[in-house]
Amino acid sequence: MKKEIINYLSILGVDARYVSLYGGYIFVNNLKFSRFSRKREELFQAKYPECNVVRSKVFQKMCIRASRNLSKTLNPGDKILVKQNGTCMDLILYLILEPYTRKYGIEIIPQDQKTKNTFKPDSVASSLTLDQELGKLVNQMFSGEKIKPSMMRTEKNGLKVIYPLINIPDSWICAWAQKIYPECKILPAENKSKDLIEFLENYVPDVRENMLKSAIFANQIN
């Protein structure tokens, strides 16, 4: 069914590399590049009325942010293990990674299927968000430890770790989830770091993104 839908989208002129398919939903992750116009949506819905096309500006922003990191960390044909923790973070990770099965030919392996496959995954996807990462970095600073961004740590158990959500703030995920997944639960950042970041953002534009960039830059020159 999925292959049939992708083929029909192609016939309509929609670039399926910029939409995410999940169950009976199609999430547009880049309206311009997907070319999924309202007219094409009408034609699609006429053939597949049971499918829901979701146009969310917040989701598109998340996908654009994620692409900046994924374009540097994914390799064509990678097999990505996606952990399952029973939260909406699994769904968000899947939706962001799913188009890369067409862009890069990657394969997404749910954690519960790991033992069913005879091949080993190339990497594992982390659900760590921008706020959670900054919480860790601020706590390291307050504890007098060396600041070490998660994405710059060494691989574990022979698996590379990728961070599709590392540039995405919790507020975006919550805004998206209110309509799509109301029961979404996100692991909160530690209160001390959360209060500091919220205070700084009143005075410093893009403070979250700049703090992460600074931490990465500081580690690169050491």
N, CA, C and O of each residue as an XYZ file, in Angstrom:
888
protein
N       0.839     -1.203      0.000
C       0.000      0.000      0.000
C       0.873      1.252      0.000
O       0.604      2.209     -0.725
N       1.925      1.231      0.825
C       2.810      2.389      0.909
C       3.481      2.651     -0.434
O       3.564      3.792     -0.888
N       3.958      1.576     -1.063
C       4.612      1.728     -2.366
C       3.620      2.261     -3.390
O       3.977      3.082     -4.234
N       2.373      1.797     -3.318
C       1.333      2.248     -4.236
C       1.073      3.748     -4.065
O       0.912      4.476     -5.045
N       1.034      4.199     -2.800
C       0.799      5.620     -2.518
C       1.954      6.467     -3.034
O       1.735      7.523     -3.627
N       3.179      6.010     -2.813
C       4.359      6.749     -3.275
C       4.351      6.862     -4.791
O       4.679      7.911     -5.344
N       3.974      5.778     -5.460
C       3.923      5.796     -6.926
C       2.874      6.799     -7.422
O       3.097      7.518     -8.396
N       1.736      6.833     -6.737
C       0.682      7.760     -7.171
C       1.086      9.204     -6.896
O       0.797     10.090     -7.699
N       1.750      9.450     -5.772
C       2.247     10.792     -5.495
C       3.200     11.248     -6.587
O       3.183     12.407     -7.002
N       4.032     10.317     -7.047
C       4.977     10.635     -8.125
C       4.241     10.984     -9.414
O       4.636     11.902    -10.133
N       3.171     10.249     -9.702
C       2.364     10.528    -10.899
C       1.769     11.933    -10.820
O       1.669     12.631    -11.828
N       1.374     12.341     -9.602
C       0.790     13.671     -9.410
C       1.831     14.785     -9.470
O       1.490     15.961     -9.595
N       3.113     14.398     -9.378
C       4.172     15.408     -9.388
C       4.656     15.786     -8.009
O       5.371     16.774     -7.846
N       4.265     14.995     -6.997
C       4.708     15.246     -5.627
C       6.028     14.517     -5.388
O       6.168     13.345     -5.735
N       6.991     15.214     -4.798
C       8.279     14.601     -4.469
C       8.170     13.950     -3.096
O       8.161     14.636     -2.074
N       8.087     12.629     -3.079
C       7.860     11.885     -1.834
C       9.059     11.893     -0.901
O       8.980     11.376      0.213
N      10.160     12.471     -1.340
C      11.316     12.589     -0.439
C      11.095     13.669      0.605
O      11.865     13.788      1.558
N      10.041     14.457      0.424
C       9.775     15.564      1.339
C       8.417     15.445      2.025
O       7.820     16.437      2.443
N       7.950     14.212      2.126
C       6.772     13.916      2.939
C       7.084     12.681      3.766
O       7.913     11.857      3.381
N       6.410     12.557      4.914
C       6.594     11.398      5.795
C       5.310     10.588      5.802
O       4.224     11.131      6.004
N       5.437      9.294      5.581
C       4.281      8.412      5.551
C       4.236      7.567      6.819
O       5.226      6.950      7.210
N       3.070      7.554      7.449
C       2.904      6.766      8.667
C       1.438      6.379      8.800
O       0.569      7.242      8.926
N       1.168      5.072      8.772
C      -0.202      4.607      8.893
C      -1.065      5.235      7.811
O      -0.738      5.159      6.627
N      -2.158      5.848      8.213
C      -3.038      6.509      7.258
C      -2.773      7.985      7.126
O      -3.657      8.740      6.720
N      -1.558      8.420      7.465
C      -1.221      9.839      7.434
C      -0.069     10.121      6.465
O       0.821      9.294      6.264
N      -0.119     11.302      5.883
C       1.008     11.839      5.116
C       1.331     13.193      5.725
O       0.507     14.107      5.682
N       2.521     13.329      6.291
C       2.960     14.573      6.909
C       3.875     15.305      5.932
O       4.909     14.772      5.528
N       3.504     16.504      5.560
C       4.339     17.313      4.658
C       5.470     17.916      5.471
O       5.219     18.683      6.400
N       6.722     17.580      5.136
C       7.845     18.133      5.903
C       8.597     19.247      5.193
O       9.476     19.880      5.779
N       8.250     19.489      3.921
C       8.770     20.659      3.209
C       7.810     20.952      2.063
O       7.855     20.302      1.019
N       6.943     21.937      2.271
C       5.884     22.213      1.311
C       6.443     22.617     -0.053
O       5.937     22.182     -1.087
N       7.480     23.444     -0.054
C       8.041     23.927     -1.314
C       8.676     22.794     -2.113
O       8.382     22.632     -3.297
N       9.538     22.015     -1.480
C      10.256     20.968     -2.204
C       9.355     19.777     -2.539
O       9.587     19.085     -3.530
N       8.332     19.534     -1.720
C       7.436     18.406     -1.993
C       6.511     18.689     -3.174
O       6.058     17.771     -3.858
N       6.239     19.977     -3.402
C       5.317     20.397     -4.466
C       3.908     19.801     -4.264
O       3.187     19.519     -5.221
N       3.553     19.624     -2.990
C       2.252     19.044     -2.655
C       1.226     20.172     -2.538
O       0.848     20.571     -1.436
N       0.788     20.670     -3.671
C      -0.162     21.788     -3.720
C      -1.548     21.327     -3.280
O      -1.812     20.130     -3.169
N      -2.425     22.293     -3.032
C      -3.796     21.966     -2.655
C      -4.503     21.204     -3.781
O      -5.287     20.290     -3.525
N      -4.222     21.582     -5.007
C      -4.829     20.896     -6.145
C      -4.394     19.441     -6.187
O      -5.218     18.554     -6.414
N      -3.105     19.184     -5.970
C      -2.613     17.810     -5.963
C      -3.170     17.040     -4.773
O      -3.431     15.840     -4.860
N      -3.348     17.745     -3.666
C      -3.942     17.095     -2.495
C      -5.379     16.660     -2.797
O      -5.789     15.570     -2.400
N      -6.143     17.501     -3.496
C      -7.516     17.160     -3.862
C      -7.547     15.908     -4.744
O      -8.380     15.023     -4.549
N      -6.637     15.847     -5.709
C      -6.576     14.686     -6.592
C      -6.184     13.436     -5.807
O      -6.717     12.350     -6.036
N      -5.238     13.608     -4.871
C      -4.802     12.473     -4.056
C      -5.940     11.972     -3.171
O      -6.177     10.767     -3.082
N      -6.648     12.903     -2.514
C      -7.723     12.526     -1.603
C      -8.884     11.866     -2.344
O      -9.600     11.041     -1.777
N      -9.069     12.232     -3.615
C     -10.132     11.612     -4.408
C      -9.859     10.116     -4.597
O     -10.787      9.310     -4.652
N      -8.585      9.762     -4.696
C      -8.218      8.353     -4.884
C      -8.026      7.640     -3.543
O      -8.331      6.454     -3.412
N      -7.514      8.382     -2.541
C      -7.271      7.787     -1.226
C      -7.966      8.621     -0.149
O      -7.299      9.309      0.624
N      -9.291      8.566     -0.090
C     -10.024      9.379      0.894
C      -9.752      8.976      2.340
O      -9.995      9.753      3.263
N      -9.247      7.763      2.531
C      -8.975      7.294      3.896
C      -7.665      7.853      4.453
O      -7.410      7.742      5.653
N      -6.841      8.445      3.607
C      -5.563      9.007      4.049
C      -5.748     10.463      4.489
O      -6.543     11.203      3.909
N      -5.016     10.850      5.501
C      -5.057     12.217      6.008
C      -3.753     12.936      5.668
O      -2.674     12.452      6.012
N      -3.839     14.073      5.005
C      -2.668     14.887      4.683
C      -2.548     15.967      5.755
O      -3.466     16.762      5.957
N      -1.418     15.986      6.428
C      -1.207     16.922      7.538
C      -0.182     17.970      7.124
O       0.958     17.644      6.791
N      -0.600     19.230      7.148
C       0.287     20.352      6.838
C       0.523     21.123      8.144
O      -0.358     21.845      8.611
N       1.669     20.972      8.705
C       1.996     21.631      9.972
C       3.276     22.442      9.790
O       4.330     21.893      9.467
N       3.174     23.750     10.001
C       4.361     24.596      9.873
C       5.410     24.248     10.926
O       6.610     24.321     10.665
N       4.950     23.870     12.113
C       5.887     23.492     13.176
C       6.640     22.227     12.790
O       7.853     22.135     12.983
N       5.922     21.256     12.245
C       6.580     20.013     11.837
C       7.578     20.277     10.710
O       8.658     19.687     10.684
N       7.220     21.153      9.790
C       8.147     21.496      8.716
C       9.413     22.148      9.266
O      10.515     21.878      8.787
N       9.251     23.012     10.276
C      10.429     23.637     10.898
C      11.316     22.583     11.560
O      12.543     22.659     11.486
N      10.686     21.598     12.208
C      11.456     20.543     12.859
C      12.249     19.735     11.836
O      13.414     19.406     12.062
N      11.613     19.419     10.715
C      12.282     18.629      9.683
C      13.449     19.388      9.062
O      14.493     18.803      8.772
N      13.271     20.694      8.858
C      14.358     21.506      8.293
C      15.532     21.556      9.266
O      16.686     21.414      8.861
N      15.233     21.758     10.556
C      16.297     21.772     11.562
C      17.019     20.419     11.597
O      18.247     20.362     11.644
N      16.245     19.341     11.574
C      16.838     18.006     11.648
C      17.719     17.716     10.439
O      18.746     17.049     10.564
N      17.321     18.214      9.267
C      18.058     17.920      8.032
C      19.479     18.471      8.066
O      20.379     17.903      7.447
N      19.688     19.575      8.786
C      21.027     20.171      8.857
C      22.012     19.235      9.537
O      23.193     19.206      9.191
N      21.522     18.473     10.504
C      22.381     17.526     11.207
C      22.434     16.191     10.474
O      23.502     15.593     10.346
N      21.292     15.728      9.995
C      21.238     14.420      9.348
C      22.030     14.382      8.050
O      22.582     13.339      7.699
N      22.097     15.497      7.332
C      22.850     15.529      6.080
C      24.341     15.287      6.316
O      25.070     14.896      5.404
N      24.782     15.525      7.554
C      26.195     15.340      7.895
C      26.467     13.990      8.556
O      27.608     13.528      8.576
N      25.433     13.361      9.092
C      25.651     12.135      9.878
C      25.138     10.869      9.209
O      25.581      9.773      9.551
N      24.210     10.997      8.258
C      23.680      9.807      7.582
C      24.508      9.467      6.356
O      25.021     10.350      5.670
N      24.630      8.179      6.093
C      25.267      7.694      4.877
C      24.240      6.916      4.068
O      23.349      6.294      4.646
N      24.345      6.937      2.746
C      23.399      6.181      1.925
C      23.367      4.701      2.328
O      24.407      4.063      2.488
N      22.161      4.179      2.484
C      22.012      2.760      2.811
C      22.174      2.411      4.275
O      22.131      1.232      4.625
N      22.361      3.400      5.150
C      22.510      3.124      6.582
C      21.296      2.400      7.138
O      20.162      2.632      6.718
N      21.561      1.516      8.092
C      20.491      0.833      8.823
C      20.432      1.471     10.215
O      21.373      1.359     11.000
N      19.318      2.136     10.504
C      19.185      2.928     11.722
C      18.282      2.225     12.729
O      17.123      1.935     12.432
N      18.805      1.955     13.908
C      18.017      1.366     14.985
C      17.300      2.485     15.733
O      17.936      3.421     16.215
N      15.988      2.388     15.827
C      15.188      3.374     16.548
C      14.688      2.730     17.824
O      13.913      1.774     17.788
N      15.134      3.259     18.955
C      14.715      2.709     20.243
C      13.234      2.973     20.470
O      12.666      3.924     19.933
N      12.626      2.121     21.268
C      11.208      2.257     21.574
C      11.032      2.411     23.076
O      11.416      1.530     23.846
N      10.444      3.545     23.494
C      10.249      3.788     24.914
C       8.798      4.085     25.256
O       8.488      4.549     26.354
N       7.910      3.812     24.304
C       6.486      3.971     24.567
C       5.984      5.399     24.606
O       4.893      5.650     25.119
N       6.751      6.347     24.076
C       6.327      7.746     24.062
C       6.214      8.235     22.621
O       6.559      7.527     21.675
N       5.724      9.462     22.483
C       5.572     10.033     21.144
C       6.926     10.326     20.501
O       6.992     10.582     19.299
N       8.012     10.292     21.289
C       9.329     10.558     20.718
C       9.683      9.512     19.665
O      10.387      9.803     18.698
N       9.178      8.270     19.866
C       9.388      7.235     18.856
C       8.770      7.663     17.530
O       9.379      7.528     16.469
N       7.541      8.185     17.614
C       6.829      8.613     16.407
C       7.540      9.776     15.731
O       7.677      9.794     14.508
N       7.994     10.748     16.519
C       8.681     11.904     15.949
C       9.973     11.482     15.255
O      10.268     11.938     14.150
N      10.736     10.617     15.901
C      11.968     10.121     15.286
C      11.663      9.424     13.959
O      12.340      9.647     12.955
N      10.639      8.584     13.976
C      10.285      7.855     12.756
C       9.857      8.805     11.640
O      10.294      8.665     10.498
N       9.001      9.773     11.974
C       8.503     10.696     10.952
C       9.620     11.523     10.331
O       9.592     11.815      9.136
N      10.602     11.899     11.142
C      11.713     12.698     10.627
C      12.655     11.850      9.783
O      13.199     12.323      8.785
N      12.845     10.600     10.186
C      13.780      9.733      9.463
C      13.149      9.077      8.234
O      13.857      8.762      7.277
N      11.828      8.868      8.245
C      11.168      8.097      7.188
C      11.450      8.594      5.773
O      11.691      7.761      4.899
N      11.436      9.904      5.489
C      11.738     10.353      4.118
C      13.141      9.981      3.651
O      13.395      9.895      2.450
N      14.051      9.763      4.594
C      15.423      9.414      4.215
C      15.525      7.983      3.692
O      16.559      7.586      3.154
N      14.443      7.205      3.855
C      14.426      5.896      3.207
C      14.358      6.067      1.687
O      14.738      5.171      0.933
N      13.873      7.223      1.253
C      13.828      7.534     -0.179
C      14.961      8.473     -0.595
O      15.495      8.356     -1.698
N      15.327      9.404      0.291
C      16.419     10.330     -0.025
C      17.760      9.605     -0.087
O      18.520      9.761     -1.043
N      18.045      8.798      0.962
C      19.354      8.156      1.085
C      19.286      6.629      1.008
O      20.315      5.954      1.016
N      18.070      6.094      0.934
C      17.938      4.645      0.908
C      18.259      3.984      2.239
O      18.680      2.828      2.274
N      18.061      4.719      3.347
C      18.330      4.124      4.657
C      17.226      3.135      5.012
O      16.169      3.110      4.381
N      17.486      2.329      6.024
C      16.482      1.398      6.530
C      16.292      1.661      8.014
O      17.264      1.736      8.765
N      15.037      1.800      8.437
C      14.721      2.051      9.841
C      14.375      0.729     10.513
O      13.480      0.012     10.064
N      15.086      0.410     11.590
C      14.871     -0.844     12.294
C      14.310     -0.561     13.685
O      15.034     -0.057     14.543
N      13.034     -0.873     13.927
C      12.500     -0.718     15.281
C      13.259     -1.621     16.245
O      13.681     -2.715     15.871
N      13.431     -1.174     17.464
C      14.239     -1.900     18.438
C      13.758     -3.335     18.642
O      14.573     -4.243     18.804
N      12.434     -3.547     18.637
C      11.926     -4.892     18.896
C      12.143     -5.842     17.732
O      11.891     -7.042     17.851
N      12.610     -5.312     16.604
C      12.899     -6.167     15.459
C      14.387     -6.447     15.291
O      14.804     -7.139     14.362
N      15.178     -5.897     16.207
C      16.632     -6.030     16.076
C      17.059     -7.487     16.016
O      17.899     -7.860     15.198
N      16.478     -8.314     16.887
C      16.888     -9.714     16.952
C      16.366    -10.524     15.765
O      16.837    -11.632     15.512
N      15.384     -9.964     15.033
C      14.821    -10.676     13.899
C      15.642    -10.471     12.630
O      15.429    -11.162     11.634
N      16.568     -9.535     12.661
C      17.375     -9.236     11.478
C      18.736     -9.910     11.592
O      19.318     -9.993     12.674
N      19.226    -10.381     10.472
C      20.523    -11.040     10.458
C      21.661    -10.049     10.291
O      22.826    -10.433     10.398
N      21.359     -8.797     10.035
C      22.384     -7.789      9.834
C      22.458     -6.867     11.046
O      21.513     -6.768     11.828
N      23.571     -6.210     11.183
C      23.787     -5.307     12.310
C      23.482     -3.869     11.893
O      23.875     -3.445     10.806
N      22.784     -3.114     12.751
C      22.525     -1.705     12.430
C      23.833     -0.920     12.332
O      24.827     -1.274     12.965
N      23.821      0.134     11.543
C      24.989      0.995     11.433
C      25.002      2.072     12.512
O      26.064      2.540     12.923
N      23.822      2.457     12.962
C      23.735      3.499     13.984
C      22.415      3.388     14.735
O      21.489      2.692     14.319
N      22.366      4.098     15.852
C      21.152      4.123     16.657
C      20.700      5.576     16.782
O      21.524      6.468     16.984
N      19.390      5.818     16.662
C      18.853      7.171     16.730
C      18.497      7.520     18.171
O      17.798      6.768     18.849
N      18.986      8.670     18.628
C      18.681      9.162     19.971
C      17.542     10.175     19.889
O      17.435     10.923     18.918
N      16.696     10.190     20.915
C      15.582     11.151     20.957
C      15.953     12.402     21.754
O      15.075     13.176     22.136
N      17.241     12.602     22.005
C      17.694     13.764     22.774
C      17.340     15.062     22.049
O      17.673     15.233     20.876
N      16.664     15.975     22.752
C      16.261     17.251     22.163
C      17.247     18.352     22.536
O      18.158     18.140     23.337
N      17.055     19.523     21.949
C      17.926     20.662     22.219
C      17.880     21.053     23.696
O      18.924     21.285     24.305
N      16.686     21.127     24.275
C      16.561     21.516     25.684
C      17.182     20.489     26.615
O      17.816     20.850     27.606
N      17.006     19.211     26.303
C      17.594     18.159     27.135
C      19.118     18.185     27.063
O      19.802     17.986     28.067
N      19.638     18.431     25.872
C      21.093     18.510     25.713
C      21.663     19.699     26.473
O      22.687     19.577     27.146
N      21.000     20.852     26.368
C      21.481     22.024     27.092
C      21.387     21.816     28.590
O      22.236     22.306     29.335
N      20.372     21.098     29.045
C      20.269     20.780     30.462
C      21.484     20.013     30.944
O      22.007     20.287     32.024
N      21.938     19.052     30.148
C      23.130     18.281     30.501
C      24.379     19.165     30.514
O      25.211     19.067     31.416
N      24.498     20.029     29.500
C      25.675     20.888     29.401
C      25.746     21.893     30.551
O      26.817     22.127     31.110
N      24.599     22.489     30.903
C      24.575     23.450     32.011
C      24.892     22.753     33.336
O      25.605     23.308     34.172
N      24.372     21.558     33.528
C      24.666     20.818     34.749
C      26.153     20.478     34.841
O      26.734     20.514     35.926
N      26.766     20.150     33.710
C      28.212     19.886     33.700
C      28.971     21.141     34.109
O      29.943     21.073     34.860
N      28.519     22.283     33.609
C      29.182     23.554     33.927
C      29.044     23.869     35.407
O      30.023     24.249     36.050
N      27.835     23.718     35.961
C      27.612     23.995     37.379
C      28.378     23.040     38.286
O      28.721     23.385     39.417
N      28.645     21.834     37.781
C      29.358     20.827     38.578
C      30.868     20.929     38.420
O      31.607     20.162     39.037
N      31.334     21.865     37.601
C      32.764     22.029     37.386
C      33.365     20.987     36.472
O      34.583     20.805     36.452
N      32.520     20.295     35.709
C      33.008     19.272     34.790
C      33.321     19.880     33.426
O      32.880     20.983     33.104
N      34.077     19.151     32.647
C      34.345     19.582     31.285
C      33.063     19.442     30.466
O      32.404     18.403     30.513
N      32.709     20.486     29.717
C      31.504     20.444     28.901
C      31.757     19.561     27.683
O      32.697     19.782     26.919
N      30.909     18.572     27.522
C      31.080     17.615     26.421
C      29.745     17.363     25.743
O      28.924     16.622     26.283
N      29.498     17.953     24.576
C      28.242     17.711     23.861
C      28.057     16.226     23.543
O      29.017     15.530     23.213
N      26.834     15.757     23.645
C      26.545     14.336     23.408
C      26.978     13.902     22.020
O      27.510     12.806     21.849
N      26.754     14.752     21.026
C      27.048     14.370     19.654
C      28.549     14.278     19.367
O      28.944     13.859     18.279
N      29.387     14.666     20.335
C      30.831     14.592     20.136
C      31.460     13.477     20.962
O      32.683     13.350     21.008
N      30.627     12.671     21.614
C      31.152     11.558     22.384
C      31.463     10.388     21.468
O      30.966     10.318     20.344
N      32.283      9.475     21.953
C      32.673      8.331     21.144
C      31.516      7.354     20.997
O      30.567      7.365     21.780
N      31.616      6.521     19.989
C      30.579      5.534     19.740
C      30.578      4.486     20.841
O      31.602      4.224     21.471
N      29.402      3.889     21.064
C      29.267      2.857     22.089
C      28.821      1.548     21.447
O      27.970      1.528     20.558
N      29.420      0.452     21.920
C      29.055     -0.880     21.434
C      29.171     -1.002     19.913
O      28.454     -1.776     19.280
N      30.083     -0.227     19.350
C      30.308     -0.309     17.912
C      29.262      0.384     17.071
O      29.324      0.326     15.843
N      28.289      1.047     17.710
C      27.228      1.734     16.981
C      27.407      3.244     17.060
O      27.626      3.798     18.137
N      27.313      3.893     15.930
C      27.316      5.351     15.899
C      25.956      5.835     16.394
O      24.928      5.229     16.093
N      25.956      6.920     17.146
C      24.709      7.496     17.631
C      24.406      8.745     16.810
O      25.262      9.616     16.657
N      23.186      8.829     16.283
C      22.777     10.025     15.555
C      21.707     10.745     16.367
O      20.992     10.126     17.155
N      21.603     12.063     16.169
C      20.718     12.885     16.984
C      19.798     13.730     16.096
O      20.057     14.916     15.892
N      18.735     13.134     15.571
C      17.826     13.880     14.683
C      17.148     15.065     15.350
O      16.788     16.024     14.668
N      16.962     15.026     16.681
C      16.218     16.078     17.380
C      17.117     17.054     18.133
O      16.620     17.896     18.882
N      18.417     16.955     17.949
C      19.357     17.720     18.769
C      19.237     19.227     18.555
O      19.641     19.993     19.430
N      18.702     19.674     17.436
C      18.529     21.108     17.171
C      17.087     21.573     17.334
O      16.741     22.692     16.954
N      16.255     20.718     17.897
C      14.825     21.017     17.998
C      14.432     21.276     19.449
O      14.601     20.392     20.288
N      13.915     22.457     19.768
C      13.500     22.763     21.150
C      12.234     22.009     21.542
O      11.405     21.675     20.695
N      12.100     21.751     22.826
C      10.927     21.029     23.332
C       9.623     21.750     22.998
O       8.601     21.106     22.761
N       9.655     23.082     22.978
C       8.428     23.847     22.737
C       7.842     23.537     21.362
O       6.621     23.513     21.205
N       8.697     23.299     20.363
C       8.203     22.961     19.030
C       7.514     21.604     19.045
O       6.443     21.428     18.464
N       8.147     20.649     19.718
C       7.581     19.299     19.788
C       6.236     19.330     20.505
O       5.285     18.677     20.076
N       6.158     20.084     21.589
C       4.906     20.196     22.342
C       3.812     20.846     21.498
O       2.658     20.417     21.537
N       4.172     21.880     20.735
C       3.196     22.572     19.890
C       2.665     21.637     18.815
O       1.472     21.653     18.511
N       3.540     20.823     18.239
C       3.130     19.852     17.219
C       2.254     18.766     17.840
O       1.243     18.360     17.267
N       2.662     18.308     19.018
C       1.976     17.182     19.657
C       0.574     17.534     20.139
O      -0.276     16.651     20.252
N       0.318     18.806     20.423
C      -0.997     19.207     20.922
C      -2.117     18.791     19.977
O      -3.213     18.445     20.419
N      -1.840     18.824     18.678
C      -2.861     18.473     17.698
C      -2.738     17.034     17.216
O      -3.740     16.390     16.906
N      -1.508     16.530     17.151
C      -1.281     15.209     16.575
C      -1.253     14.114     17.633
O      -1.790     13.028     17.419
N      -0.632     14.395     18.766
C      -0.397     13.383     19.797
C      -0.562     14.051     21.156
O       0.434     14.276     21.843
N      -1.806     14.381     21.573
C      -2.052     15.166     22.791
C      -1.453     14.570     24.054
O      -1.107     15.304     24.979
N      -1.326     13.242     24.107
C      -0.783     12.610     25.311
C       0.738     12.534     25.312
O       1.326     11.833     26.136
N       1.376     13.252     24.395
C       2.839     13.230     24.279
C       3.512     13.657     25.575
O       3.141     14.667     26.173
N       4.499     12.885     26.003
C       5.282     13.192     27.192
C       6.749     13.332     26.790
O       7.317     12.444     26.153
N       7.349     14.450     27.168
C       8.754     14.699     26.863
C       9.538     14.733     28.165
O       9.124     15.370     29.134
N      10.668     14.044     28.182
C      11.513     14.060     29.364
C      11.976     15.490     29.603
O      12.694     16.044     28.770
N      11.582     16.108     30.725
C      11.898     17.523     30.935
C      13.383     17.763     31.226
O      14.077     16.903     31.769
N      13.847     18.958     30.849
C      15.208     19.360     31.197
C      15.260     19.638     32.701
O      14.242     19.952     33.318
N      16.435     19.522     33.274
C      16.594     19.755     34.713
C      16.209     21.198     35.053
O      16.587     22.124     34.334
N      15.461     21.395     36.140
C      14.867     22.703     36.459
C      15.892     23.826     36.538
O      15.634     24.933     36.065
N      17.044     23.556     37.126
C      18.051     24.605     37.299
C      18.517     25.134     35.950
O      18.616     26.346     35.758
N      18.799     24.250     35.033
C      19.244     24.675     33.706
C      18.081     25.299     32.930
O      18.275     26.249     32.171
N      16.875     24.763     33.123
C      15.702     25.287     32.434
C      15.459     26.742     32.826
O      15.183     27.582     31.970
N      15.563     27.033     34.112
C      15.344     28.405     34.592
C      16.395     29.352     34.027
O      16.077     30.477     33.641
N      17.650     28.900     33.978
C      18.722     29.747     33.465
C      18.516     30.059     31.993
O      18.661     31.207     31.573
N      18.177     29.042     31.205
C      18.003     29.230     29.775
C      16.811     30.132     29.485
O      16.873     30.990     28.605
N      15.732     29.935     30.225
C      14.555     30.787     30.040
C      14.852     32.240     30.407
O      14.307     33.160     29.798
N      15.722     32.448     31.411
C      16.123     33.810     31.770
C      16.966     34.424     30.657
O      16.745     35.573     30.274
N      17.922     33.675     30.141
C      18.819     34.200     29.114
C      18.102     34.504     27.806
O      18.463     35.447     27.102
N      17.084     33.706     27.479
C      16.422     33.926     26.192
C      15.644     35.236     26.146
O      15.217     35.671     25.077
N      15.462     35.858     27.296
C      14.827     37.177     27.326
C      15.775     38.264     26.833
O      15.346     39.360     26.474
N      17.077     37.947     26.819
C      18.080     38.946     26.458
C      18.949     38.538     25.267
O      19.525     39.393     24.595
N      19.040     37.244     25.011
C      19.927     36.759     23.951
C      19.100     36.027     22.888
O      18.475     35.012     23.193
N      19.088     36.525     21.650
C      18.344     35.848     20.574
C      18.934     34.462     20.297
O      20.152     34.285     20.304
N      18.071     33.497     20.058
C      18.507     32.129     19.707
C      19.511     31.580     20.706
O      20.484     30.932     20.319
N      19.282     31.837     21.994
C      20.257     31.457     23.009
C      20.492     29.949     23.048
O      21.625     29.513     23.254
N      19.457     29.153     22.856
C      19.622     27.701     22.889
C      20.561     27.217     21.788
O      21.514     26.482     22.045
N      20.279     27.640     20.569
C      21.098     27.216     19.438
C      22.540     27.702     19.584
O      23.480     26.971     19.273
N      22.713     28.949     20.061
C      24.060     29.502     20.196
C      24.854     28.830     21.310
O      26.068     28.665     21.193
N      24.176     28.440     22.393
C      24.867     27.734     23.468
C      25.386     26.387     22.985
O      26.503     25.994     23.320
N      24.579     25.681     22.199
C      25.016     24.387     21.677
C      26.168     24.557     20.695
O      27.130     23.791     20.724
N      26.069     25.571     19.819
C      27.152     25.835     18.865
C      28.457     26.138     19.593
O      29.520     25.655     19.205
N      28.368     26.943     20.652
C      29.560     27.310     21.411
C      30.185     26.098     22.066
O      31.408     25.961     22.078
N      29.362     25.214     22.611
C      29.877     24.025     23.277
C      30.587     23.117     22.267
O      31.635     22.547     22.569
N      30.013     22.987     21.073
C      30.631     22.158     20.037
C      31.943     22.793     19.583
O      32.947     22.097     19.427
N      31.940     24.109     19.370
C      33.136     24.801     18.924
C      34.252     24.701     19.957
O      35.412     24.496     19.599
N      33.908     24.845     21.246
C      34.912     24.762     22.302
C      35.583     23.385     22.329
O      36.779     23.282     22.599
N      34.821     22.341     22.051
C      35.386     20.979     22.036
C      36.227     20.724     20.790
O      37.165     19.927     20.823
N      35.897     21.393     19.700
C      36.639     21.188     18.464
C      38.040     21.783     18.524
O      38.962     21.276     17.885
N      38.198     22.864     19.295
C      39.497     23.523     19.323
C      40.379     23.000     20.461
O      41.558     23.347     20.538
N      39.815     22.165     21.343
C      40.616     21.604     22.440
C      41.434     20.416     21.965
O      42.167     19.817     22.751
